[in-house]
Amino acid sequence: MKYDGILGGGNISETHARAVRETDGLEIAAFCGDNQEKVARLPQTHGGSAYTDLQKFLAHKPLDLVAIGSPSGLHAEQGIAVARRGLHVLVEKPIDVTVARADALIGACEKAKVKLGVFFQDRTAPDVQKLRELVRTGRLGKLILVSAHVKWYRPPEYYGNSKWRGKWALDGGGALMNQGIHTVDLLLWLVGDVVRVHAKAVTALHAIESEDTVAATLEFADGAIGTLEAATSAYPGFPRRLELTGSEGTIILEHDRIISADLHQPLEDWARTERPAADARATSPVISDVSGHQRILEDFLGAIETDSKPLCDGAEGRRSVALVQAIYESSRSGQSQRVN
């Protein structure tokens, strides 16, 4: 049995707690957050102890790993503190809001010889994994054109009732760094590295510091080109959609399900099905289905037990932040940017 501490007291910490309870071999040990009222409520439902002091929380026994769900700009700072206690670190997306902070966290976990993972649970969806296999085995041929659309909506109170959402210091951006980051990760995981971007990010609707609407053109290392759109300004909110076109045809993924596969050589084990149900993420930050988070937890436990890499480790988590930073810099400068 491994014992998990949950750091943060918002919606995502509730999601983490529900996922832990569904995961065999893992038990909630303690919660920690700076909002005493919120943190005190979590153990009433899920068990464990409640702390508002980070060091006292990290000293709780027993404790083997910590799931971090605090504001994004605190991930590295808190993750480093966790690693220095010899505890494994599983951090909510993004790994942090800058490459420099990501590198600091990666270095701290390597020095402490603890595992570092990132909650990019969309990688675990069965159809996403099937699409990755099709790309890797050449069923799409040479990739030519890629498009990704994250046209979601958040009401004004989503930002207005938060101390950190939409602020550069703690959110690291807006619609792209917070909502679009999952899709950025999938593009990199499915297609490969992006070497250059040209982008425009604007604050079109919401009264926030950062962007709520962004469009970018992407040049991939393998020669494919693509577009990425991310928004929290697109009322009423639409399912996330990825389209991959190669020399052998096109596959379309919507709401993490393959809805179209038109290839020169048809897929033997795939049949066209009804479109998936509405994508709740398009309109709400609350996650009802925790199965993806559960699969990340199961994978992370396996990595600890076998001393192997998690599905998304620190180096993988860094890639999406590097691309997002390049998109923001391109928008600020008005020029294309290389991705480092």
Number of C-alpha atoms within 10 A of each C-alpha: 9 15 18 26 28 30 29 23 25 16 13 19 23 21 19 27 25 20 21 24 15 18 17 13 12 19 20 22 24 26 30 28 23 15 13 14 11 15 25 18 14 22 17 11 11 18 16 17 18 22 20 19 12 16 13 10 22 26 11 14 10 13 20 20 28 25 26 30 25 23 22 25 21 18 27 24 14 18 28 21 19 27 26 16 15 19 24 26 30 29 28 24 26 27 35 28 28 18 20 14 19 25 17 15 25 25 15 20 24 14 12 16 14 20 25 29 28 26 28 25 20 20 23 19 15 13 18 20 15 14 22 17 13 16 19 13 10 14 20 24 17 16 21 19 19 22 18 24 20 28 25 27 22 22 15 13 9 14 17 14 9 10 11 16 23 25 18 17 15 18 23 24 24 28 28 29 28 19 23 25 23 20 24 20 25 19 22 16 16 18 19 14 19 24 17 20 26 22 24 20 24 14 18 14 15 20 13 18 15 22 27 27 24 25 19 20 19 24 20 22 13 14 12 19 18 20 18 21 21 29 29 29 21 18 14 13 21 20 21 20 19 22 19 24 21 19 15 18 19 21 20 19 20 23 23 22 19 24 18 17 20 14 17 12 10 13 12 6 5 10 12 9 10 7 12 13 9 13 16 17 20 23 20 15 14 12 14 11 12 17 17 17 25 24 21 25 26 19 19 27 23 14 17 18 9 9 11 13 16 22 19 22 21 25 15 18 26 24 21 28 25 19 27 23 21 22 28 24 20 21 21 12 12 12 13 18 20 16 17 13
